[in-house]
Amino acid sequence: MNLFCTGINHRTAPIEFREKLWFSSEEIRTLLSTLKESSMEECVLTSTCNRTELYYVQRKDHDVSIPVWKLLAQSKDIENIARESHFYNIPSFHAVKHLYSVTTGIDSMIIGDVQILSQIKEAFTMAQETGSTGTLLNRLFTNALHVGKRARTETEIGDGAVSIGYAAAELASKIFNDLAKRSALLIGAGETAKLTAQHLVGRSLGKLFLANRTRTRAEELAHQLHGYVVDFDDFAKHIASVDIIITAIESHQYLLTTEHLRHALKERGNKPLFIIDLGVPRNIDPSINTIDNIFLHDIDALSNIVDHNLAHRKAQIHSVEEIILHELKHFYNWYQSLEVTPTIQQLNEHFEAIRTEEIAKHKHRFAPEHQEEIELLTRRIVNKILHTPIVNLKNGHSEKSGNTMREKVSILRHLFGLDKNGSR
């Protein structure tokens, strides 16, 4: 199969290089059009924060003077820093298996990555819109998306939070059924706190309030997350009016104590309060976890949840690989049939040419009224001769024999001279 995948990912290239080989949607469309016009029959380009991959069918008559990895580097004007060792080049059915591993999430930096399936679908859609796909890649990517969906519905490869922020948001959703009716206070503006807030906002959090020692940073984050800024010195006044508190600042003393929380809980009518302490050292007095209706989780507790979920996802890899193997066989059989169909057509044409030529040579030996019978008789003879070989050829991919379908097709074409420009 004239299929290849050339690319980089988190295993082969550092982030400093991966970010330079990232392609925007506009850049992808431009490059696909260029490659389709020059050297490739079909091509699809995927580009995410952790991988950039080009799946392509090379033109058979194309002189491969420049390796594809260099073409990718040149298109981003980074050939001076690109190294062949950054890239992998995966051929044939190994490329099919690789794509299936990508869409199922078992090849991701985070096992079971939930975003990769939609990213691959988007890349495939762009390729179709630019006219750079054909029979092979259309079938391949349609199947790959199907495999990814199977992995998520038939296994638990995508279950459980595998990041601190996601774990915190997931816990909040379990404590409060409808986050749209809830509000949160973010104290601090570090990266982990920001990601936690983003996950909460992504789950339709009602309101988000932000407090930070540097107010301008809080204002920037509030603008990004559509939140509201409160003065850092006054944040304690707001704890009774929110349902979720996220803390992530450097402090050598507790921001909130049992006294603060008992008072706040009384003010809010003993309604549940969920607190996420991401500070190191901890920002919240851990003894408040003894107070009813207060749910406190620090970074270690969240890390334990993440580790447990990651271990569970890794345990699903074997089941996902079984799905991949099953689907690979289907794709292999489909691809084998592509070789069979034109061979059967040529075989029929070959015998039909012999039949008509021989009839033409000996036509004068038969009376005109017998010509129709001769036509019918010779057609039946040819059909009977070809029936069994054609049926066996069509069904050959399901046989457990030593010969592959390609070998059988090759032998048949050689025996009947089908590759000799019609000569018999």
C-alpha positions as a Markdown table, in Angstrom:
| # | Residue | x | y | z |
|---|---|---|---|---|
| 1 | Met | 0.0 | 0.0 | 0.0 |
| 2 | Asn | 1.4 | 3.4 | -1.0 |
| 3 | Leu | 0.3 | 5.0 | 2.2 |
| 4 | Phe | 2.6 | 6.8 | 4.7 |
| 5 | Cys | 2.5 | 8.9 | 7.9 |
| 6 | Thr | 5.3 | 11.4 | 8.5 |
| 7 | Gly | 5.2 | 13.4 | 11.7 |
| 8 | Ile | 6.3 | 14.4 | 15.2 |
| 9 | Asn | 4.8 | 13.9 | 18.6 |
| 10 | His | 5.6 | 14.3 | 22.3 |
| 11 | Arg | 7.9 | 11.3 | 22.2 |
| 12 | Thr | 10.1 | 12.4 | 19.3 |
| 13 | Ala | 10.4 | 16.1 | 19.6 |
| 14 | Pro | 10.6 | 18.7 | 22.5 |
| 15 | Ile | 7.9 | 21.3 | 22.9 |
| 16 | Glu | 10.3 | 24.0 | 21.6 |
| 17 | Phe | 10.2 | 22.2 | 18.2 |
| 18 | Arg | 6.6 | 21.0 | 18.3 |
| 19 | Glu | 5.3 | 24.5 | 18.7 |
| 20 | Lys | 7.3 | 25.7 | 15.7 |
| 21 | Leu | 5.8 | 22.9 | 13.5 |
| 22 | Trp | 2.2 | 23.7 | 14.5 |
| 23 | Phe | 0.0 | 24.6 | 11.6 |
| 24 | Ser | -3.1 | 26.8 | 11.8 |
| 25 | Ser | -6.2 | 25.9 | 9.8 |
| 26 | Glu | -5.3 | 28.4 | 7.1 |
| 27 | Glu | -1.8 | 27.0 | 6.8 |
| 28 | Ile | -3.1 | 23.4 | 6.7 |
| 29 | Arg | -5.4 | 24.2 | 3.8 |
| 30 | Thr | -2.6 | 26.0 | 1.9 |
| 31 | Leu | -0.1 | 23.2 | 2.4 |
| 32 | Leu | -2.6 | 20.4 | 1.4 |
| 33 | Ser | -3.5 | 22.2 | -1.8 |
| 34 | Thr | 0.2 | 22.6 | -2.6 |
| 35 | Leu | 1.1 | 18.9 | -1.9 |
| 36 | Lys | -2.0 | 17.7 | -3.9 |
| 37 | Glu | -0.9 | 19.6 | -6.9 |
| 38 | Ser | 2.7 | 18.6 | -6.8 |
| 39 | Ser | 3.6 | 15.2 | -5.2 |
| 40 | Met | 0.7 | 13.5 | -3.5 |
| 41 | Glu | -2.4 | 11.8 | -4.7 |
| 42 | Glu | -4.1 | 12.2 | -1.3 |
| 43 | Cys | -3.1 | 13.9 | 1.9 |
| 44 | Val | -4.5 | 14.8 | 5.4 |
| 45 | Leu | -2.6 | 17.0 | 7.9 |
| 46 | Thr | -3.3 | 17.0 | 11.6 |
| 47 | Ser | -1.7 | 19.5 | 14.0 |
| 48 | Thr | -2.2 | 19.7 | 17.7 |
| 49 | Cys | -0.1 | 20.9 | 20.7 |
| 50 | Asn | 1.4 | 17.4 | 21.0 |
| 51 | Arg | 1.6 | 16.2 | 17.4 |
| 52 | Thr | 1.8 | 17.2 | 13.8 |
| 53 | Glu | 1.2 | 14.3 | 11.3 |
| 54 | Leu | 0.8 | 14.1 | 7.5 |
| 55 | Tyr | -1.0 | 11.1 | 6.1 |
| 56 | Tyr | -0.5 | 10.8 | 2.4 |
| 57 | Val | -0.5 | 8.6 | -0.7 |
| 58 | Gln | 2.6 | 9.4 | -2.8 |
| 59 | Arg | 2.3 | 9.7 | -6.5 |
| 60 | Lys | 3.9 | 6.6 | -8.1 |
| 61 | Asp | 5.6 | 8.6 | -10.8 |
| 62 | His | 6.9 | 11.3 | -8.4 |
| 63 | Asp | 10.6 | 11.7 | -8.0 |
| 64 | Val | 11.1 | 11.8 | -4.2 |
| 65 | Ser | 14.1 | 14.2 | -4.2 |
| 66 | Ile | 13.1 | 15.9 | -0.9 |
| 67 | Pro | 12.0 | 13.8 | 2.1 |
| 68 | Val | 8.6 | 14.6 | 3.3 |
| 69 | Trp | 9.9 | 15.7 | 6.8 |
| 70 | Lys | 12.0 | 18.3 | 5.0 |
| 71 | Leu | 8.9 | 19.5 | 3.1 |
| 72 | Leu | 7.0 | 20.0 | 6.4 |
| 73 | Ala | 10.0 | 21.9 | 7.9 |
| 74 | Gln | 10.4 | 24.1 | 4.8 |
| 75 | Ser | 6.7 | 25.0 | 4.9 |
| 76 | Lys | 7.3 | 26.5 | 8.3 |
| 77 | Asp | 10.7 | 27.9 | 7.4 |
| 78 | Ile | 12.4 | 25.9 | 10.2 |
| 79 | Glu | 14.6 | 23.6 | 8.1 |
| 80 | Asn | 17.7 | 25.0 | 9.8 |
| 81 | Ile | 16.7 | 23.6 | 13.2 |
| 82 | Ala | 14.8 | 20.5 | 12.0 |
| 83 | Arg | 16.4 | 17.1 | 12.5 |
| 84 | Glu | 15.4 | 13.8 | 10.9 |
| 85 | Ser | 15.5 | 12.3 | 14.3 |
| 86 | His | 12.5 | 14.5 | 15.3 |
| 87 | Phe | 10.3 | 12.7 | 12.8 |
| 88 | Tyr | 8.9 | 9.3 | 12.2 |
| 89 | Asn | 7.9 | 7.8 | 8.9 |
| 90 | Ile | 5.4 | 5.0 | 9.1 |
| 91 | Pro | 4.5 | 3.0 | 6.0 |
| 92 | Ser | 1.5 | 1.0 | 4.8 |
| 93 | Phe | -0.7 | -0.8 | 7.3 |
| 94 | His | 1.6 | 0.3 | 10.2 |
| 95 | Ala | 0.3 | 3.8 | 9.4 |
| 96 | Val | -3.3 | 2.6 | 9.6 |
| 97 | Lys | -2.6 | 1.0 | 13.0 |
| 98 | His | -0.9 | 4.2 | 14.2 |
| 99 | Leu | -3.9 | 6.4 | 13.2 |
| 100 | Tyr | -6.2 | 4.0 | 15.0 |
| 101 | Ser | -4.0 | 4.3 | 18.1 |
| 102 | Val | -4.2 | 8.1 | 17.8 |
| 103 | Thr | -8.0 | 8.3 | 17.5 |
| 104 | Thr | -8.5 | 5.8 | 20.4 |
| 105 | Gly | -6.3 | 8.0 | 22.7 |
| 106 | Ile | -3.7 | 5.3 | 23.5 |
| 107 | Asp | -0.9 | 7.1 | 21.7 |
| 108 | Ser | -1.6 | 10.4 | 23.5 |
| 109 | Met | 0.5 | 12.1 | 26.1 |
| 110 | Ile | -2.5 | 11.7 | 28.4 |
| 111 | Ile | -3.9 | 8.2 | 27.9 |
| 112 | Gly | -7.5 | 8.4 | 26.7 |
| 113 | Asp | -7.3 | 12.0 | 25.6 |
| 114 | Val | -10.9 | 13.1 | 25.0 |
| 115 | Gln | -10.0 | 15.9 | 22.6 |
| 116 | Ile | -8.0 | 14.0 | 20.0 |
| 117 | Leu | -11.0 | 12.4 | 18.3 |
| 118 | Ser | -12.6 | 15.8 | 17.5 |
| 119 | Gln | -9.2 | 17.2 | 16.4 |
| 120 | Ile | -8.7 | 14.3 | 13.9 |
| 121 | Lys | -12.3 | 14.8 | 12.6 |
| 122 | Glu | -11.6 | 18.5 | 12.1 |
| 123 | Ala | -8.4 | 17.7 | 10.2 |
| 124 | Phe | -10.2 | 15.2 | 8.0 |
| 125 | Thr | -13.0 | 17.6 | 7.2 |
| 126 | Met | -10.5 | 20.3 | 6.2 |
| 127 | Ala | -8.8 | 17.9 | 3.9 |
| 128 | Gln | -12.1 | 16.9 | 2.3 |
| 129 | Glu | -13.0 | 20.6 | 1.8 |
| 130 | Thr | -9.7 | 21.2 | 0.0 |
| 131 | Gly | -10.2 | 18.2 | -2.2 |
| 132 | Ser | -7.0 | 16.5 | -1.0 |
| 133 | Thr | -8.6 | 13.2 | -0.1 |
| 134 | Gly | -9.6 | 10.2 | -2.3 |
| 135 | Thr | -10.8 | 6.6 | -2.0 |
| 136 | Leu | -8.0 | 5.5 | 0.4 |
| 137 | Leu | -7.9 | 8.3 | 2.9 |
| 138 | Asn | -11.6 | 8.8 | 2.9 |
| 139 | Arg | -12.1 | 5.2 | 3.9 |
| 140 | Leu | -9.1 | 5.3 | 6.4 |
| 141 | Phe | -10.2 | 8.3 | 8.3 |
| 142 | Thr | -13.9 | 7.3 | 8.4 |
| 143 | Asn | -12.8 | 4.0 | 9.8 |
| 144 | Ala | -10.4 | 5.7 | 12.3 |
| 145 | Leu | -13.1 | 7.9 | 13.7 |
| 146 | His | -15.3 | 4.8 | 14.0 |
| 147 | Val | -12.5 | 3.0 | 15.9 |
| 148 | Gly | -12.1 | 6.0 | 18.2 |
| 149 | Lys | -15.8 | 6.0 | 19.0 |
| 150 | Arg | -15.8 | 2.2 | 19.6 |
| 151 | Ala | -13.0 | 2.6 | 22.1 |
| 152 | Arg | -14.9 | 5.2 | 24.1 |
| 153 | Thr | -18.2 | 3.3 | 24.1 |
| 154 | Glu | -16.9 | -0.2 | 24.6 |
| 155 | Thr | -14.1 | 0.4 | 27.0 |
| 156 | Glu | -13.4 | 2.9 | 29.8 |
| 157 | Ile | -10.3 | 4.4 | 28.2 |
| 158 | Gly | -11.6 | 7.9 | 28.6 |
| 159 | Asp | -13.1 | 7.6 | 32.0 |
| 160 | Gly | -12.0 | 9.6 | 35.1 |
| 161 | Ala | -10.3 | 12.9 | 35.5 |
| 162 | Val | -6.6 | 12.8 | 34.6 |
| 163 | Ser | -5.6 | 16.4 | 35.4 |
| 164 | Ile | -5.7 | 18.3 | 38.7 |
| 165 | Gly | -8.1 | 21.0 | 37.3 |
| 166 | Tyr | -10.4 | 18.4 | 35.7 |
| 167 | Ala | -10.5 | 16.3 | 38.8 |
| 168 | Ala | -11.5 | 19.3 | 40.9 |
| 169 | Ala | -14.2 | 20.3 | 38.4 |
| 170 | Glu | -15.5 | 16.7 | 38.3 |
| 171 | Leu | -15.7 | 16.6 | 42.1 |
| 172 | Ala | -17.6 | 19.9 | 42.2 |
| 173 | Ser | -20.1 | 18.5 | 39.7 |
| 174 | Lys | -20.7 | 15.5 | 41.9 |
| 175 | Ile | -21.3 | 17.7 | 45.0 |
| 176 | Phe | -23.5 | 20.2 | 43.1 |
| 177 | Asn | -25.9 | 18.8 | 40.5 |
| 178 | Asp | -26.3 | 22.1 | 38.6 |
| 179 | Leu | -23.2 | 24.2 | 38.5 |
| 180 | Ala | -25.1 | 26.9 | 36.5 |
| 181 | Lys | -26.8 | 27.8 | 39.8 |
| 182 | Arg | -23.5 | 28.0 | 41.7 |
| 183 | Ser | -20.7 | 30.5 | 42.1 |
| 184 | Ala | -17.0 | 30.2 | 42.8 |
| 185 | Leu | -14.2 | 32.3 | 44.3 |
| 186 | Leu | -10.7 | 31.9 | 42.9 |
| 187 | Ile | -7.9 | 33.2 | 45.2 |
| 188 | Gly | -4.7 | 33.4 | 43.3 |
| 189 | Ala | -4.0 | 33.4 | 39.6 |
| 190 | Gly | -1.5 | 30.6 | 39.0 |
| 191 | Glu | -1.6 | 28.2 | 36.0 |
| 192 | Thr | -3.2 | 25.3 | 37.9 |
| 193 | Ala | -5.8 | 27.5 | 39.6 |
| 194 | Lys | -6.5 | 29.1 | 36.2 |
| 195 | Leu | -7.0 | 25.6 | 34.6 |
| 196 | Thr | -9.3 | 24.6 | 37.4 |
| 197 | Ala | -11.4 | 27.7 | 37.0 |
| 198 | Gln | -11.5 | 27.1 | 33.2 |
| 199 | His | -12.9 | 23.6 | 33.8 |
| 200 | Leu | -15.5 | 24.9 | 36.1 |
| 201 | Val | -16.5 | 27.6 | 33.6 |
| 202 | Gly | -16.6 | 25.0 | 30.9 |
| 203 | Arg | -19.2 | 23.1 | 33.0 |
| 204 | Ser | -21.5 | 26.2 | 32.9 |
| 205 | Leu | -20.5 | 27.6 | 36.3 |
| 206 | Gly | -22.9 | 30.4 | 37.3 |
| 207 | Lys | -20.5 | 33.1 | 38.5 |
| 208 | Leu | -16.8 | 33.3 | 39.1 |
| 209 | Phe | -15.1 | 35.9 | 41.4 |
| 210 | Leu | -11.3 | 36.4 | 41.4 |
| 211 | Ala | -8.9 | 37.8 | 44.0 |
| 212 | Asn | -5.2 | 38.1 | 43.6 |
| 213 | Arg | -2.4 | 40.1 | 45.3 |
| 214 | Thr | -1.6 | 41.7 | 41.9 |
| 215 | Arg | -5.0 | 43.1 | 40.9 |
| 216 | Thr | -4.1 | 43.5 | 37.2 |
| 217 | Arg | -3.4 | 39.8 | 36.9 |
| 218 | Ala | -6.9 | 39.1 | 38.4 |
| 219 | Glu | -8.4 | 41.5 | 36.0 |
| 220 | Glu | -6.7 | 39.8 | 33.0 |
| 221 | Leu | -7.9 | 36.4 | 34.1 |
| 222 | Ala | -11.4 | 37.8 | 34.9 |
| 223 | His | -11.6 | 39.1 | 31.3 |
| 224 | Gln | -10.6 | 35.7 | 29.9 |
| 225 | Leu | -13.1 | 33.7 | 32.0 |
| 226 | His | -15.9 | 36.3 | 32.1 |
| 227 | Gly | -15.5 | 36.7 | 35.9 |
| 228 | Tyr | -15.6 | 39.5 | 38.5 |
| 229 | Val | -12.7 | 40.9 | 40.4 |
| 230 | Val | -12.8 | 41.4 | 44.2 |
| 231 | Asp | -10.2 | 43.1 | 46.4 |
| 232 | Phe | -7.7 | 40.6 | 47.8 |
| 233 | Asp | -7.8 | 42.1 | 51.2 |
| 234 | Asp | -11.6 | 41.7 | 51.3 |
| 235 | Phe | -12.0 | 38.2 | 49.9 |
| 236 | Ala | -13.0 | 36.7 | 53.3 |
| 237 | Lys | -16.2 | 38.8 | 53.0 |
| 238 | His | -17.3 | 36.7 | 50.0 |
| 239 | Ile | -16.8 | 33.2 | 51.2 |
| 240 | Ala | -20.3 | 32.9 | 52.6 |
| 241 | Ser | -21.9 | 33.9 | 49.3 |
| 242 | Val | -20.1 | 31.4 | 47.1 |
| 243 | Asp | -20.4 | 27.6 | 46.8 |
| 244 | Ile | -16.8 | 26.8 | 45.7 |
| 245 | Ile | -13.5 | 28.2 | 46.8 |
| 246 | Ile | -10.2 | 27.6 | 44.9 |
| 247 | Thr | -7.0 | 28.8 | 46.6 |
| 248 | Ala | -3.5 | 28.8 | 45.0 |
| 249 | Ile | -1.2 | 31.4 | 46.4 |
| 250 | Glu | 2.1 | 31.4 | 48.3 |
| 251 | Ser | 1.4 | 32.0 | 51.9 |
| 252 | His | 3.1 | 30.9 | 55.2 |
| 253 | Gln | -0.1 | 31.1 | 57.1 |
| 254 | Tyr | -3.6 | 29.8 | 56.5 |
| 255 | Leu | -5.9 | 32.0 | 54.5 |
| 256 | Leu | -8.9 | 30.4 | 56.0 |
| 257 | Thr | -9.3 | 28.8 | 59.4 |
| 258 | Thr | -12.0 | 26.7 | 61.1 |
| 259 | Glu | -13.3 | 30.0 | 62.6 |
| 260 | His | -13.7 | 31.6 | 59.2 |
| 261 | Leu | -15.5 | 28.6 | 57.8 |
| 262 | Arg | -17.9 | 27.9 | 60.8 |
| 263 | His | -19.0 | 31.6 | 60.5 |
| 264 | Ala | -19.4 | 31.4 | 56.7 |
| 265 | Leu | -21.3 | 28.1 | 57.0 |
| 266 | Lys | -23.7 | 29.6 | 59.5 |
| 267 | Glu | -24.3 | 32.6 | 57.2 |
| 268 | Arg | -25.1 | 30.4 | 54.3 |
| 269 | Gly | -27.6 | 28.3 | 56.2 |
| 270 | Asn | -25.3 | 25.3 | 56.5 |
| 271 | Lys | -25.4 | 24.8 | 52.7 |
| 272 | Pro | -22.4 | 22.7 | 51.3 |
| 273 | Leu | -19.2 | 24.4 | 50.6 |
| 274 | Phe | -16.6 | 22.9 | 48.3 |
| 275 | Ile | -12.9 | 24.0 | 48.8 |
| 276 | Ile | -10.0 | 23.2 | 46.5 |
| 277 | Asp | -6.6 | 24.0 | 48.2 |
| 278 | Leu | -3.9 | 24.0 | 45.5 |
| 279 | Gly | -1.4 | 25.9 | 47.6 |
| 280 | Val | 2.0 | 24.6 | 48.6 |
| 281 | Pro | 2.3 | 25.2 | 51.5 |
| 282 | Arg | -1.4 | 24.6 | 52.0 |
| 283 | Asn | -3.6 | 27.7 | 52.2 |
| 284 | Ile | -6.5 | 26.2 | 54.2 |
| 285 | Asp | -6.4 | 24.7 | 57.7 |
| 286 | Pro | -6.9 | 21.0 | 57.1 |
| 287 | Ser | -8.9 | 20.6 | 60.3 |
| 288 | Ile | -11.9 | 22.3 | 58.6 |
| 289 | Asn | -12.5 | 18.9 | 56.9 |
| 290 | Thr | -14.1 | 17.8 | 60.2 |
| 291 | Ile | -16.9 | 20.4 | 59.8 |
| 292 | Asp | -20.1 | 18.9 | 58.3 |
| 293 | Asn | -21.0 | 20.1 | 54.8 |
| 294 | Ile | -17.5 | 21.3 | 54.1 |
| 295 | Phe | -15.7 | 19.3 | 51.4 |
| 296 | Leu | -11.9 | 20.1 | 51.3 |
| 297 | His | -9.5 | 18.6 | 48.8 |
| 298 | Asp | -5.8 | 19.5 | 48.7 |
| 299 | Ile | -3.4 | 18.9 | 45.8 |
| 300 | Asp | -2.3 | 15.6 | 47.2 |
| 301 | Ala | -5.9 | 14.3 | 47.4 |
| 302 | Leu | -6.5 | 15.4 | 43.8 |
| 303 | Ser | -3.2 | 13.9 | 42.6 |
| 304 | Asn | -4.3 | 10.5 | 44.1 |
| 305 | Ile | -7.5 | 10.7 | 42.2 |
| 306 | Val | -5.6 | 11.5 | 39.0 |
| 307 | Asp | -3.1 | 8.6 | 39.5 |
| 308 | His | -5.9 | 6.2 | 40.2 |
| 309 | Asn | -7.8 | 7.2 | 37.1 |
| 310 | Leu | -4.6 | 7.1 | 34.9 |
| 311 | Ala | -3.9 | 3.5 | 36.2 |
| 312 | His | -7.5 | 2.6 | 35.3 |
| 313 | Arg | -7.1 | 4.0 | 31.8 |
| 314 | Lys | -3.8 | 2.2 | 31.3 |
| 315 | Ala | -5.6 | -1.0 | 32.2 |
| 316 | Gln | -8.0 | -0.5 | 29.3 |
| 317 | Ile | -5.2 | -0.3 | 26.7 |
| 318 | His | -5.4 | -4.1 | 26.0 |
| 319 | Ser | -9.1 | -3.9 | 25.3 |
| 320 | Val | -8.6 | -1.0 | 23.0 |
| 321 | Glu | -5.8 | -2.8 | 21.1 |
| 322 | Glu | -8.2 | -5.8 | 20.5 |
| 323 | Ile | -10.7 | -3.3 | 18.9 |
| 324 | Ile | -7.9 | -1.9 | 16.8 |
| 325 | Leu | -6.8 | -5.4 | 15.6 |
| 326 | His | -10.4 | -6.3 | 14.8 |
| 327 | Glu | -10.8 | -3.1 | 12.7 |
| 328 | Leu | -7.4 | -3.5 | 11.1 |
| 329 | Lys | -8.6 | -6.8 | 9.7 |
| 330 | His | -11.7 | -5.2 | 8.2 |
| 331 | Phe | -9.6 | -2.4 | 6.6 |
| 332 | Tyr | -7.1 | -5.0 | 5.3 |
| 333 | Asn | -9.9 | -7.0 | 3.7 |
| 334 | Trp | -11.3 | -3.8 | 2.1 |
| 335 | Tyr | -8.0 | -2.8 | 0.7 |
| 336 | Gln | -7.4 | -6.3 | -0.7 |
| 337 | Ser | -10.7 | -6.0 | -2.5 |
| 338 | Leu | -9.4 | -2.9 | -4.3 |
| 339 | Glu | -6.8 | -5.1 | -6.0 |
| 340 | Val | -9.2 | -7.9 | -6.8 |
| 341 | Thr | -11.9 | -5.8 | -8.6 |
| 342 | Pro | -9.8 | -4.4 | -11.5 |
| 343 | Thr | -8.1 | -7.9 | -11.9 |
| 344 | Ile | -11.5 | -9.6 | -12.3 |
| 345 | Gln | -12.6 | -6.9 | -14.8 |
| 346 | Gln | -9.4 | -7.4 | -16.8 |
| 347 | Leu | -9.7 | -11.2 | -16.6 |
| 348 | Asn | -13.3 | -11.0 | -18.1 |
| 349 | Glu | -12.1 | -8.6 | -20.8 |
| 350 | His | -9.2 | -10.9 | -21.6 |
| 351 | Phe | -11.4 | -13.9 | -22.1 |
| 352 | Glu | -14.0 | -11.9 | -23.9 |
| 353 | Ala | -11.3 | -10.7 | -26.4 |
| 354 | Ile | -10.2 | -14.2 | -27.0 |
| 355 | Arg | -13.8 | -15.4 | -27.6 |
| 356 | Thr | -14.7 | -12.6 | -30.0 |
| 357 | Glu | -11.5 | -13.0 | -31.9 |
| 358 | Glu | -11.9 | -16.7 | -32.4 |
| 359 | Ile | -15.6 | -16.3 | -33.5 |
| 360 | Ala | -14.5 | -13.7 | -36.0 |
| 361 | Lys | -11.9 | -16.0 | -37.4 |
| 362 | His | -14.3 | -19.0 | -37.8 |
| 363 | Lys | -17.5 | -17.1 | -38.5 |
| 364 | His | -17.6 | -18.2 | -42.1 |
| 365 | Arg | -17.8 | -21.8 | -41.2 |
| 366 | Phe | -21.2 | -21.5 | -39.7 |
| 367 | Ala | -24.5 | -20.7 | -41.3 |
| 368 | Pro | -26.0 | -17.2 | -40.5 |
| 369 | Glu | -28.9 | -18.7 | -38.7 |
| 370 | His | -26.5 | -20.4 | -36.2 |
| 371 | Gln | -24.5 | -17.2 | -35.4 |
| 372 | Glu | -26.7 | -16.3 | -32.4 |
| 373 | Glu | -26.4 | -19.9 | -31.0 |
| 374 | Ile | -22.6 | -19.7 | -31.3 |
| 375 | Glu | -22.5 | -16.4 | -29.4 |
| 376 | Leu | -24.7 | -17.8 | -26.6 |
| 377 | Leu | -22.8 | -21.1 | -26.4 |
| 378 | Thr | -19.3 | -19.5 | -26.3 |
| 379 | Arg | -20.4 | -16.9 | -23.7 |
| 380 | Arg | -21.7 | -19.7 | -21.5 |
| 381 | Ile | -18.4 | -21.6 | -21.8 |
| 382 | Val | -16.3 | -18.6 | -20.9 |
| 383 | Asn | -18.6 | -17.8 | -17.9 |
| 384 | Lys | -18.4 | -21.3 | -16.6 |
| 385 | Ile | -14.6 | -21.4 | -16.9 |
| 386 | Leu | -14.3 | -18.1 | -15.0 |
| 387 | His | -17.0 | -18.6 | -12.4 |
| 388 | Thr | -15.0 | -20.7 | -9.9 |
| 389 | Pro | -11.7 | -18.7 | -10.1 |
| 390 | Ile | -13.6 | -15.4 | -9.7 |
| 391 | Val | -15.6 | -16.6 | -6.7 |
| 392 | Asn | -12.4 | -17.9 | -5.1 |
| 393 | Leu | -10.6 | -14.7 | -5.8 |
| 394 | Lys | -13.4 | -12.6 | -4.3 |
| 395 | Asn | -13.6 | -14.7 | -1.2 |
| 396 | Gly | -9.8 | -15.3 | -0.9 |
| 397 | His | -9.2 | -12.7 | 1.8 |
| 398 | Ser | -11.2 | -14.8 | 4.3 |
| 399 | Glu | -9.2 | -18.0 | 3.7 |
| 400 | Lys | -6.6 | -18.9 | 6.3 |
| 401 | Ser | -3.9 | -19.8 | 3.8 |
| 402 | Gly | -0.2 | -19.0 | 3.5 |
| 403 | Asn | -0.7 | -16.9 | 0.5 |
| 404 | Thr | -1.9 | -13.3 | 0.8 |
| 405 | Met | -4.5 | -12.0 | -1.6 |
| 406 | Arg | -1.9 | -9.8 | -3.2 |
| 407 | Glu | 0.2 | -12.9 | -4.0 |
| 408 | Lys | -2.8 | -14.7 | -5.5 |
| 409 | Val | -3.7 | -11.6 | -7.6 |
| 410 | Ser | 0.0 | -11.3 | -8.7 |
| 411 | Ile | 0.1 | -15.0 | -9.7 |
| 412 | Leu | -3.1 | -14.8 | -11.7 |
| 413 | Arg | -2.1 | -11.6 | -13.5 |
| 414 | His | 1.2 | -13.3 | -14.4 |
| 415 | Leu | -0.4 | -16.5 | -15.6 |
| 416 | Phe | -2.8 | -14.7 | -18.0 |
| 417 | Gly | -0.4 | -11.8 | -18.9 |
| 418 | Leu | -2.7 | -9.1 | -17.7 |
| 419 | Asp | 0.1 | -6.6 | -17.1 |
| 420 | Lys | 1.4 | -6.8 | -20.7 |
| 421 | Asn | -0.8 | -4.1 | -22.1 |
| 422 | Gly | -3.5 | -6.5 | -23.3 |
| 423 | Ser | -1.2 | -9.0 | -25.0 |
| 424 | Arg | -2.3 | -12.6 | -24.8 |
